[in-house]
Amino acid sequence: MKTLTLPLLIAGLLCFSGPASADNSSADQPAQHLLGFGLKGGVALPQLNSPMDTTFFLHLEGVYQLPFFGSRLGILTSLGYSHPSASGISDLAGVEGGSYSWTMVQRQTTWDLGFLIKLRPEPADWNLGFALGHRLLMLSTLVDGEADGEVFGEHDERATLPGAFAAFEAEYRLGPGVLTAEILFASLFQDLRTTGVYALTEIGILVGYRVVLAF
């Protein structure tokens, strides 16, 4: 019996010490400068307080994660584009039939700049993150209408408008980068002659891939 005690004790110590040492080495790994470049695509839902329909949304992004606190903190910037539209029939006194039909198309180019914080230190097989920052919207609104077959003519109104965004992101490490899935909330205030005064608020659902470089 004594001859079995020592081998069993050694085996037990190896079983418990092996994973612990691996976890400690990962936890003790120093934070790094991380630079990421990614592309995301998905849908934008601007129907919260506007007549616009669901549309596509594309996002080019860059992320720099700072070399402390496990590289959890970062600065991000992104350039996005979407193309929502709307149409309808409205009452209008003084025209034949008392109503007119209209269509509206918006070309929306967004520039976001903000801060990012992640739940787990890098590198991690999976992670969760939250971003918050400033949004600048470069907007072109094309409106066309007609009443009783008479065309009003197209009107193009342009504006550059400030706003804010918040995003929740999940990521999974794959190859030289991470797969990402994101829920984005953005809002701004605009005062346009054509579309009137309203807060343009939208939700975006995006998936993509980000290449991450350490240096």
N, C-alpha and C positions, 0 to 999 in steps of 0.2 A: 504493500500500500504506500509505503514511504517513497518507493521508487517512482510512483505515478504522480506524487504531489508536486514535485519540482517542475516536470514538463508541463503539467496543467497550469501551474501558476505563471510560467513564462508565456504560454499560449494566451492566457487571459490578459496579461499585461500588453502583449502585442496587439490584440484585438481592440483594446480600449485606447491605447496610445496612438495607433496608426491614424484613424480619422481625426483625432484631436489635433495631432501635429499638422495634418493637412489643412484643417480649418484655421489653425493659428497662423500658418504661413500665408494663407490667403488674406486673413485679417490684418497681418503685420505688413503686407505689401504696401509700399509707399504710394501715395496718391500721385497721379500723373497728369500732365497736360494732355487733354483729349480734344481732338478736332474732328467734327462730324459733318458730312455733306449728304443730304437726302432729298428724295423726291416722294411726294405723297399725292394721292388722288382720292376723290370720293364725291360725296354729294353735299350741297349746301341747301339748307332749309330756311328761307327768309320769310316764311308765312306767319311768323309770330305777330308781326304788326305791319305787314305790307301786303299788297296784292300779288307780289311776285310768286312765280311757281318754282318748284324744286329744280335745281340745275346742277351741273357738274362743278367741281372745284379742284384746281391743281395748285400745288405748293412746292416751291423750291426752298430749301432751308439750309442754314449753317448753324452749328452749335459748337461753342467752346466751353469745355468743362475745366474749372480751375483746379490747380494742383494742391489742394488741401481738403480736409474733411471727407476723405475718400472719393474725391472728384464728384461729390454729389451736387455741387453748386455750379451753375453755368450761365452763360449769356447766349441768347439765340436771336437770330434774325431770319426772316423769310419773305419771299415774294410770291404772291398768289394771284390767281385769275379765275373769275367766274363770269357767267353770261346769263343772268336770269331774265325772264320776260313775263309779261302779263297782257291780258286783253279783256275787253268788256264793253258793255253798252251803258251809257249814262244819259240822264234826262238833261235837256237843254232847251230853254224857252227861246222862241224866236226863230227856230229852224223848222223846216218841213218834217212833219212826223213827231216833233217834240223830243227827239233823242238823237244821239250820234254814237257811232262805234269807234273804238280806239284800240291801239296796240302800243305797248311800251317795251323797249329792250334796253337793258343796262349792261354796259361793259365795265366790269369792276376789277380794278387792279389794286391789290393791297400790299402794303409794306408793314411788317410787324417787327418790333424790337422789344425784347423783354428779358426776364430772368427765369431760370429753370432750377428746380430743386428735385432731387431724386431720393427715393426711399432707401435704396441699398447702395453700398459703396461699389465702385468699379474696380475690377471687372466683375460682372455678375451675369449668371445665365439668364435671369429675367429681372425686370425692374419696373417700378412705377414712378411717374414723375408728374409734377404740376408746374405750369408756366403761367406767367402774368406779365402784361406789358402794354405798350402803346401801339395803336394801329393808325395808319394813315391810308385813307381810301381815295384813290384817283378814279373818278366816276364820269362816265359819259352816258347820258340818258337820251335815247331816241324815242320820240313820241310821234305817232301818225294817227290821223283820224279822218272820218268822213261822215256826212249826213245826207241821206237821200241821194246817194250816188255822187255827191260833190266832195272831192278830196280837199282837206284842209291844208295839206302839205306837211312835210316832216320837220320836226323841231329837234335840234340837238343842243342839250344843255350840259355843260361840263363844270366840274367842281372838284376841289381837293379838300377832304374833310377829315378832322381828327376823331379818334375814338379809342377804345380799349378792347383787350381780348383776354380771355382766360382759357386754359386748355388742360385736360387730363389725359395722360399718355401711358400706355403699357407697351413694353418692348421685350423682345426675346432674341437672345444672341444667336446669330447664324452666320458662319463664315467670317469675313472681315468686318462685319457690321451687325446691325440689329434690324429685325422686323419690327414695325411700329404700327400701333392702332391708336387713334386719337379722337376724342370728342372735344370740339372747339366751340366756344361761345364768344360772340363779338357784338359790340354795340357802338353806335355813334349817333350824333345828332346832326341833321341836315335841314337846311332851309333853302329849298329850290323853287324857282318860279313855276316849273311845270308840275312837279310831283307834290308840292305843298310841304308843310312842316310836319315831320314825323321822325321818330327815333327808329333808325334802321337797325334791327336786331336779328341775328341769324345764328343758327346752329350748324356746324359742319361735322360730318363723320368721315374720317380719313384713314387710309391704310397706306403703308409705303415701306421703304427700306432706306437705312442711313449707313453709309460707310464711316467707320470710326478709325482714326489714326492716332497713335500714341507717340509722344516725343518728349 
